[in-house]
Amino acid sequence: MKKLIAAILMVCMVLSLCVFASAEAEYKLGLGVSLNMNSSKSELAQVDATLAGVVLDAEGKIVACRIDCVQDKMDIVDGEVDTAKEFKTKMELGDDYNMVKFSAPGACIAEWYDQAKAFEAYVVGMTGDEVAAIETVLNEEGHNVATDEALLAGCTISIADFKEAVVKACADEQGTTFTTDGEFTLGVAANSTADESVAATDDEDGVVKMYSEYAAVVVDGNGVVLAALTDATQPQIAIDVDGEIVETKFVATKRELKEDYNMVKFSAPGACIAEWYIQAKAFTDFIVGMTAADILAMDTVVNEEGHQVSTDETLFASCTISIGGFQAVLAKAADNAR
């Protein structure tokens, strides 16, 4: 009898373990962007934007964090700008970012991407408030570096923008939840263009428009999207014919602006069914269950306004804007998942 009871108990324990192992857990995906144009100067327009994607558990603690940085630079020669210029993020540049090479001897312990990964690992287990509370000190080079020895051992660069982007991602009111009973990975990505920039003339200032789209995507072990978010920024740097910076203008990301982005207001009557952030959410919700290849393979058609819109009636009912940029950046983020 004792052996029978012991066997039954063992079976119950195994079953309970199986149930625990297969139990679904709920998580939240958040995306944050910190942008400035402080490095712009005579004959150089520059936009620096740090993006962070985080996955939070039910207690609001970070279980995964990914960071990247847009550092878009535009030379201004006699008021002219290169509207066809291509840009890469710091993660995409990898060793070619050359931070070690161009730093003072011994001042830089590793390339940017390695130091960013050290920060990503350090904040796992923290809440947004705890990330905000990470102490920094201004070093001799004028950078806000960590005072914590464990973090400083792997990340000696300024962490101010890292902190701001991660805190924003943790507090993302437009974040999205997902459930899973298996492993997942997180990826972020950014794409930038300057094709809407306008050269300066003797009669009129020009404007450098280095616009960026961002994405954070969670995928399962098969590369299938579990959750996704996208955002965009449209900073403007006014320039004169001598290459001087006349004015910099940036308010917030498109998601942060919400109705103040005014896409409906300034569209042709009846042409826009909802504000950008609502249509962007419709798209990111639609791609759940897809792979990066599926996202890129979505059918589109060029409409009368010249926009690349979806041919899928279900998606088009809630997202009538151009989706080419969404496809590119979200597929890239899914491919970047690690």
C-alpha positions, 0 to 999 in steps of 0.5 A: 500500500505504501508503495502504491501511495508513493507511486501515486504521489510521484505521478501527481508531482510529475503532473504538477511539474508538467502543468507548471512548465506549460502554464502561460505567463503574461508579459508586456512589450514596451518601446521608448525613444530618446532623441536630441539634435545637440551635436548639430553645428555649422555644416553638420546636421545631426540627429541622435536617437536611442531606442529601447525595447523591453519585456516586463513580467507581471511585477513590472520587472524587466526580463529582456531589454534591447537597445540601439542608437540612430546617429544620423549625420548630414554634411551641408555644403553650400546649403546642399544636402544628400537626400539619397544618403543611407544610414546605419544604426550603431548596432548595424555598424558593429566594429565599424562604428570605431569607438575604440579606435577614435577614443583616447588611449585606454578610455574605451574598453569595448565597442559601442554594441558590446557596452550597450549589451552590458547595459541591457544585461544589467537592467534585467530584473529591475523596474523602470523606477530602479533604472531611473535611479541608477546613479551616474557621475560626470567624468572628465570627458563630460559623460554621465557614467555609472557609479556602480562598479559592476556596470562600469566594468562592462559599460564605461560610456554615457548611460543617460540616453540608455536610461531615458529610453529604457524608462520610457519603454517601461512606462509605455502606456501604448505597450502591448501584452502577450502570453506564452508558455515557451521561450521568446527573444526580443529585437529592435530596429530603426530605419532612417531616410533623408529624402524629404530634405530640401537644400537652402538657397540665397532666398530661403532656408533649407531643412534637413529631415532625417526621419526614422522609423523604429520597431520592437518585436518579440518572437517565439523559437520559430521566429513567429511574432508574439508582440510588436510595436512601431514608432517614428520621429520627424525631427527638422533642422533648418539650415541656411546657404552657408551651412549654419544651423538656423533652428532645430525642431522636434516635439515628440514621436508620432505615438507620443503625439497621438491626435496632435500629430494631426494626420486626419486634420491635414489629410484630404477629406475622408482619406484618413480613417484614424490618427497615425498611432491608431493605424500603426497599432492596427498593423502591429496587431495584424502581424502577430503570428507572422514571421519576418518573411511573412511580413515582407511578403504582404501584398500591397498596391500603390494608391492614387496618392502614391502610397503603398497600401495593403490589399488585405481587406481586413488590414485595410479596414483599420490601416489605410496608410502606407505600410512599406516602412512598417514592413521593413522596420518590423521585419528587421526587428524580428530578424534582429531578435536575440 
